[in-house]
Amino acid sequence: MNNKVFILQDRSIIYINGPDCEDFLQNLISNDINKVTNNSSCFASLLTPQGKFLFEFIIVKHKSGFFIDCEKAQSEEIFRQLNLYKIRSKVEILNLSNEFVVASFGYEKYLSIEGSKDILGFTFKYREDPIILDPRNKNLGARLIINLEKLYLSLKKLNLKDDKVENYYIKSHKLGIVPKNLNQLQNKLFGIECNYEELNGIDFKKGCYVGQENTARIKLKNKLSKRLLPINIIEGNLTENEKIYNNDVEIGKIIITDDYPFGLIKYQDKHFDKDQIFKSKNGSFKIFIPQWLKI
């Protein structure tokens, strides 16, 4: 069994509580807050009114409120945005990033812990701290949200050994799930183009939320023609917003660069073939379709 654990120091925890916290989140997020209980967590996004991507996060029930597990690079902006929407709602929004940490470990290890269940998003307490089977994809493993002071004692009791966080990023990228640099997505594509339906991040049955109208229209009218897909570089380098070509035909553009790149791809275009080698101005690469994405 793999006993490796990744300390995700690029993650932050925001805590929302107060008598209106459920209604407050329900009116904002793409998923249904009613799915979040002591035994269930969810993945969700916060979109622009036009349905474009702004933020994504995992929501976990904690005491009388909710943990928002988000990328640290987005946390201050999320905190500001939530406060902008707060208006007269009776909610308290706290940034607990200096107190709590997120650790990730493998699916098999998760199943070996007493109390676990093989259900996406399933959540249970280990010594008072939540362990969550990643609600997006079980191959991402489980997450432990814990006070920094208790972290290493709990990891020792669980027999988990610290590993390089880059290995988690590589694993996530191979799965086709964006591990970091989410700010490069902002306002550039619709939330539904981020594959949030397949990653259990959109609930089409819930009521209104920010960006719901365009999200529902794209879904109902079958207008989804582009998707965020992972890129494997063969040679050269990539530049943000650079066009992607098959021969001389444009089939998408680079969205996330650096070590774990993604592109927004016209996946239904007759010129898109995942077995092709594609080119941008300064690079050549392959684009792959994750197994969980049935397209």
C-alpha positions as CSV (number, residue, x, y, z in Angstrom):
1,M,0.0,0.0,0.0
2,N,1.2,3.5,-0.8
3,N,1.7,5.4,2.4
4,K,2.8,8.7,0.8
5,V,1.2,12.0,1.8
6,F,1.4,15.3,0.1
7,I,1.3,18.5,2.2
8,L,-0.6,20.8,-0.1
9,Q,0.9,24.1,1.1
10,D,-0.6,25.9,-1.9
11,R,-4.1,25.4,-0.5
12,S,-5.9,27.7,1.9
13,I,-8.9,27.3,4.1
14,I,-11.7,29.9,4.4
15,Y,-14.4,29.3,7.0
16,I,-18.0,30.5,6.6
17,N,-20.5,30.3,9.4
18,G,-23.5,32.1,10.8
19,P,-27.3,31.6,10.7
20,D,-27.4,32.5,6.9
21,C,-24.4,30.6,5.7
22,E,-26.3,27.8,3.8
23,D,-28.5,30.2,2.0
24,F,-25.6,32.5,1.3
25,L,-23.5,29.8,-0.4
26,Q,-26.5,28.3,-2.1
27,N,-27.2,31.5,-4.0
28,L,-23.6,31.8,-5.2
29,I,-22.1,28.4,-6.0
30,S,-22.6,26.0,-9.0
31,N,-23.3,23.0,-6.8
32,D,-26.0,22.3,-4.2
33,I,-25.0,23.2,-0.7
34,N,-27.6,20.7,0.6
35,K,-25.2,17.9,-0.5
36,V,-22.7,19.0,2.1
37,T,-23.3,17.2,5.4
38,N,-21.1,15.8,8.2
39,N,-20.7,12.7,5.9
40,S,-20.5,14.4,2.5
41,S,-18.5,17.1,0.9
42,C,-18.7,18.6,-2.6
43,F,-16.7,20.3,-5.3
44,A,-18.1,23.6,-6.6
45,S,-17.2,26.8,-8.4
46,L,-18.0,30.5,-8.2
47,L,-18.6,32.0,-11.7
48,T,-19.1,35.4,-13.1
49,P,-22.7,36.5,-13.9
50,Q,-22.0,35.5,-17.5
51,G,-21.0,32.0,-16.4
52,K,-17.3,32.4,-16.8
53,F,-14.8,30.8,-14.5
54,L,-13.6,32.7,-11.4
55,F,-12.8,30.2,-8.6
56,E,-13.1,26.6,-7.7
57,F,-13.0,24.8,-4.3
58,I,-14.1,21.9,-2.2
59,I,-16.7,22.6,0.5
60,V,-16.6,20.6,3.7
61,K,-19.0,20.8,6.7
62,H,-17.3,22.0,9.9
63,K,-19.1,22.6,13.1
64,S,-21.9,25.1,12.4
65,G,-20.4,26.3,9.1
66,F,-18.3,25.3,6.1
67,F,-14.6,25.0,5.2
68,I,-13.8,26.3,1.7
69,D,-10.6,24.4,0.6
70,C,-9.2,26.6,-2.2
71,E,-6.0,27.4,-4.0
72,K,-3.9,29.7,-1.9
73,A,-3.2,32.0,-4.9
74,Q,-7.0,32.6,-5.2
75,S,-7.8,32.7,-1.5
76,E,-7.6,36.4,-0.8
77,E,-9.6,37.2,-3.9
78,I,-12.2,34.6,-2.9
79,F,-12.3,36.1,0.6
80,R,-12.9,39.6,-0.9
81,Q,-15.6,38.3,-3.4
82,L,-17.5,36.5,-0.6
83,N,-17.5,39.7,1.5
84,L,-18.8,41.7,-1.5
85,Y,-21.7,39.3,-1.8
86,K,-22.3,39.3,1.9
87,I,-24.4,42.5,2.1
88,R,-26.9,41.9,4.9
89,S,-26.5,38.2,5.2
90,K,-25.8,37.0,8.7
91,V,-22.5,35.2,8.0
92,E,-19.0,35.4,9.2
93,I,-16.1,34.8,6.8
94,L,-12.7,34.0,8.2
95,N,-9.4,33.2,6.4
96,L,-7.9,30.4,8.4
97,S,-5.0,29.8,6.1
98,N,-2.4,30.3,8.8
99,E,-4.1,27.8,11.1
100,F,-5.2,24.9,8.9
101,V,-3.5,22.8,6.3
102,V,-4.6,20.3,3.6
103,A,-2.8,16.9,3.2
104,S,-3.6,14.5,0.4
105,F,-3.0,10.7,0.3
106,G,-3.9,7.8,-1.9
107,Y,-7.3,6.1,-2.5
108,E,-6.1,2.6,-1.2
109,K,-4.8,4.1,2.0
110,Y,-8.0,6.0,2.5
111,L,-10.0,2.8,2.2
112,S,-7.8,1.1,4.8
113,I,-8.9,3.7,7.5
114,E,-11.7,2.7,9.7
115,G,-14.9,4.6,8.9
116,S,-14.1,5.3,5.3
117,K,-16.6,4.5,2.5
118,D,-16.0,4.2,-1.3
119,I,-18.3,7.1,-2.1
120,L,-17.0,10.3,-3.9
121,G,-17.0,13.2,-1.4
122,F,-17.6,10.8,1.6
123,T,-16.4,12.6,4.7
124,F,-15.7,11.2,8.2
125,K,-13.7,12.4,11.2
126,Y,-10.3,11.2,12.2
127,R,-9.5,12.4,15.7
128,E,-12.0,15.3,15.1
129,D,-10.6,16.3,11.7
130,P,-12.4,15.7,8.4
131,I,-11.0,13.2,5.9
132,I,-12.7,13.5,2.5
133,L,-12.6,11.2,-0.6
134,D,-12.0,13.8,-3.3
135,P,-15.4,14.6,-4.7
136,R,-14.0,15.1,-8.2
137,N,-12.3,11.8,-8.9
138,K,-11.3,9.0,-6.5
139,N,-7.9,8.6,-8.2
140,L,-7.0,12.0,-6.6
141,G,-7.2,10.2,-3.3
142,A,-8.4,11.7,0.0
143,R,-7.8,15.0,1.8
144,L,-7.3,15.6,5.5
145,I,-8.0,19.2,6.7
146,I,-6.3,19.7,10.0
147,N,-4.9,22.3,12.3
148,L,-1.2,22.8,11.6
149,E,-0.2,22.0,15.1
150,K,-1.8,18.5,15.0
151,L,-0.7,17.6,11.5
152,Y,2.5,15.6,12.0
153,L,1.1,13.7,15.0
154,S,-1.9,12.6,12.9
155,L,0.3,11.7,9.9
156,K,2.5,9.6,12.2
157,K,-0.6,7.8,13.7
158,L,-1.8,7.1,10.1
159,N,1.6,5.9,9.1
160,L,1.9,8.4,6.3
161,K,5.2,9.6,4.9
162,D,5.7,13.1,3.5
163,D,6.4,13.1,-0.3
164,K,7.2,15.9,-2.8
165,V,4.1,17.9,-3.6
166,E,5.2,18.0,-7.3
167,N,4.3,14.3,-7.5
168,Y,0.7,15.2,-6.6
169,Y,0.7,17.9,-9.3
170,I,2.0,15.4,-11.8
171,K,-0.6,12.8,-10.8
172,S,-3.4,15.4,-11.1
173,H,-2.2,16.6,-14.5
174,K,-2.1,13.0,-15.8
175,L,-5.7,12.6,-14.6
176,G,-6.6,15.7,-16.6
177,I,-7.6,17.7,-13.5
178,V,-6.0,21.2,-13.1
179,P,-3.6,21.1,-10.0
180,K,-2.6,24.7,-9.8
181,N,-2.4,28.1,-11.6
182,L,-6.2,28.5,-11.6
183,N,-5.9,32.3,-11.9
184,Q,-4.9,31.7,-15.5
185,L,-8.4,30.4,-16.2
186,Q,-10.3,33.5,-14.9
187,N,-12.8,35.1,-17.3
188,K,-11.4,33.0,-20.2
189,L,-13.8,30.2,-20.5
190,F,-17.2,29.1,-19.2
191,G,-17.3,27.0,-16.0
192,I,-19.0,24.2,-17.9
193,E,-16.0,24.2,-20.3
194,C,-13.8,23.3,-17.3
195,N,-15.5,19.8,-17.3
196,Y,-17.3,20.6,-14.0
197,E,-20.3,18.5,-14.9
198,E,-18.1,15.4,-15.1
199,L,-16.1,16.5,-12.0
200,N,-19.4,16.7,-10.0
201,G,-19.1,20.4,-9.7
202,I,-22.4,21.6,-11.2
203,D,-25.9,20.8,-10.1
204,F,-28.4,21.4,-12.9
205,K,-31.4,20.8,-10.7
206,K,-30.8,23.5,-8.1
207,G,-32.2,27.0,-8.2
208,C,-30.5,30.2,-9.3
209,Y,-26.8,30.9,-8.6
210,V,-24.3,33.4,-10.1
211,G,-23.7,32.4,-13.8
212,Q,-26.5,29.8,-13.8
213,E,-28.4,31.1,-16.8
214,N,-25.6,30.7,-19.4
215,T,-24.4,27.5,-17.8
216,A,-27.9,26.0,-18.2
217,R,-28.3,27.3,-21.7
218,I,-25.0,25.8,-22.9
219,K,-26.0,22.5,-21.4
220,L,-29.7,22.4,-22.6
221,K,-29.0,23.7,-26.1
222,N,-26.0,21.3,-26.5
223,K,-23.7,24.3,-27.2
224,L,-20.7,22.9,-25.5
225,S,-18.1,22.8,-28.3
226,K,-14.9,23.6,-26.4
227,R,-13.3,21.9,-23.3
228,L,-10.3,22.4,-21.1
229,L,-7.9,19.5,-21.9
230,P,-4.4,18.7,-20.6
231,I,-1.3,19.1,-22.8
232,N,1.9,17.0,-22.9
233,I,4.7,19.1,-24.3
234,I,7.0,17.4,-26.8
235,E,9.4,20.3,-27.5
236,G,9.6,24.0,-27.1
237,N,7.5,26.1,-24.7
238,L,4.0,27.6,-24.4
239,T,2.7,31.1,-24.0
240,E,-0.6,32.0,-22.4
241,N,-3.4,32.7,-24.9
242,E,-1.3,31.4,-27.8
243,K,-3.3,29.7,-30.6
244,I,-3.1,26.0,-31.2
245,Y,-3.0,24.6,-34.7
246,N,-3.4,21.4,-36.6
247,N,-1.5,22.2,-39.7
248,D,-2.9,25.6,-40.5
249,V,-6.3,25.1,-38.8
250,E,-6.8,26.7,-35.4
251,I,-8.4,24.3,-33.0
252,G,-7.9,26.0,-29.6
253,K,-5.6,28.1,-27.4
254,I,-3.2,27.7,-24.6
255,I,-4.8,28.6,-21.2
256,I,-2.4,27.3,-18.5
257,T,1.3,27.3,-19.2
258,D,4.2,26.3,-16.9
259,D,4.7,22.7,-15.8
260,Y,1.1,21.4,-15.9
261,P,-0.3,23.0,-19.1
262,F,-3.9,22.9,-20.4
263,G,-5.6,24.3,-23.5
264,L,-9.2,25.2,-24.4
265,I,-9.8,22.9,-27.3
266,K,-12.5,22.7,-30.0
267,Y,-12.9,19.0,-29.3
268,Q,-15.7,18.4,-31.7
269,D,-13.9,20.0,-34.6
270,K,-13.1,17.6,-37.5
271,H,-9.5,18.9,-37.4
272,F,-9.1,17.7,-33.8
273,D,-7.6,14.3,-33.4
274,K,-6.1,13.4,-30.0
275,D,-3.5,11.2,-31.8
276,Q,-2.1,14.2,-33.7
277,I,0.8,16.3,-32.7
278,F,-0.3,19.9,-32.4
279,K,1.7,23.1,-32.7
280,S,1.7,26.6,-31.3
281,K,4.1,29.4,-32.1
282,N,7.0,28.0,-30.1
283,G,6.1,24.5,-29.2
284,S,4.7,21.1,-30.3
285,F,2.7,18.9,-28.0
286,K,-0.1,16.3,-27.7
287,I,-3.5,16.9,-26.2
288,F,-5.1,14.0,-24.3
289,I,-8.6,13.2,-23.3
290,P,-8.9,11.9,-19.7
291,Q,-10.5,8.5,-19.3
292,W,-13.3,9.9,-17.1
293,L,-14.3,12.4,-19.8
294,K,-16.6,10.5,-22.1
295,I,-16.5,12.6,-25.2
